[in-house]
Amino acid sequence: MARHGWVTRAGTLERVRFREATAADAPALAELAARTFPLACPPQLPAADVTAFVAEHLSRERMAGYTADGGHLLVVAEREDAPALLGYGLVILPTGADQDPDDADVAAAVRPRPVAELSKCYVEADYQGSGLAVALTERVLADAAAVQVDGTGLAGVWLGTNRDNRRARAFYRKLGFAVTGQRRFRVGERWERDVVMVRDLTPEPDPEVSPR
């Protein structure tokens, strides 16, 4: 149902919609990010480091910047009856078809080119398990699959998620991502270890079309 705009929360059906974010969403996005990023952090991560990461990477200014250029895809989920942001997904697009991910460990673990990064995908805590996260991620990936880089469609999308976050790893596996490596990821002053996961975006060949 979530794919068609319906989610179930606390036994009640709610209508939701997905759209590209605008600069006007930046304040609400920053507040949403500050609430949801800690949900994905391992329990041993100091709160001060989480706070520092949010301040540096998820501020209003950062969110406004993500909407202002063509290098990012930023999609939000919101209630249809009373607009309130429920989740968001951010994809960082490559600037060229042959561009490697900046992190050397990621570049070695991720084979497809051109490739984008699913940098963030979060929903409000009380919407986890509602189907919203799946529908939001699928919408973000569908938008990414439509992107052309130097006249070429994206071949894949990669992401990093904390290696101790088994729930997130299982979630992304169900969406077609596979673990291909690891990377170090800095949160505040602390370095964490992520797994790197990749999903192929190459269209499957039409079985009714015979090769020549």
Residue, then its C-alpha position, 0 to 999 in steps of 0.5 A: m500500500a505504501r507504494h500507492g501512498w498509504v501507510t499504517r501507523a498505530g492501526t490507522l491508515e494515513r495518506v502520504r506523498f513524495r516530492e522533491a524538496t525545496a529550499a523552503d523545506a530546509p528548516a523542517l528538514a534540519e529538525l527532522a534530520a536531528r531527530t532521525f540521524p541518532l536512530a541509526c547510530p550505535p549505542q556506544l557512540p557518544a552523544a557529543d559526537v552525534t550532536a557535532f555531526v548533525a550540526e556540521h552536516l544536517s543544518r538548515e544551511r546544508m539542507a538548503g544547499y542540497t536543494a540549490d544545485g543539480g548535484h543532489l537528489l533530495v526527496v521528502a515524504e509528507r502527510e497529504d492531509a496536513p503537510a508535515l515531513l515524515g522522512y527524507g532521502l538524499v542521493i549525491l550524484p556524480t559529476g562525471a560518468d567515470q567519477d570514482p567515489d571520494d573514499a578509496d575504500v569505497a571506490a575499490a568496493v563499488r564497481p558500477r560507473p557512473v555511480a551515485e551515493l544514497s547518503k541519507c534515508y530516514v523516517e520518523a521513529d513512529y513511522q518505522g515499520s509502516g511501509l513508509a521507509v520502503a516506499l521512500t527508498e524506492r521512490v528515491l532510487a527510481d528518481a536516481a535511475a532516471v538521471q543521466v550523467d554525460g548522456t549515460g544512466l546511472a549504473g548503480v547506487w551505493l551506501g554506507t551503514n554502520r556494521d553493527n546496525r543489523r536492522a538497516r543492513a537487513f532492510y537494504r538487502k530486501l531492497g536489492f543492495a549487497v555488501t561489497g566492502q567496508r569503509r571508515f566513517r567519521v562522526g564528530e571526533r570518532w571513527e566508526r566502521d561501515v559496511v558498503m552496500v551496492r544496488d545495480l540500476t542497470p535495466e534488465p534486458d527485455p526477454e521478448v527482444s532477441p539479440r541479433 
